[in-house]
Amino acid sequence: MTFHQSSAVSVATVMTAVTVIVIGYRVGRAHAAWRDFRAAKREVPARRKIAWGHTRPLVLGAAFVLATLFVAAYDAGR
């Protein structure tokens, strides 16, 4: 099976679209969780745990995407 550049571009486009959608969703959930946390003063420990539960995957996902881009750029530069 031969390699076609158009298939690589298609895969990259799909991966980029999925990444943007997932990061957008995570940012929205993290923002909503922190807004709920600030609004609910009585349930502070529980709300804080929920807020960090939504923020942690966002940060880890962003770190993973940046690491992947760094490795791809390093590989392309060699």
Buried (B, 14 or more C-beta within 10 A) or exposed (E): EEEEEEEEEEEEEEEEEEBEEBBEEBBEBBBEBBEBBEEEEEEEEEBBEBBBEBBEEBEEBBEEBEEEEEEEEEEEEE
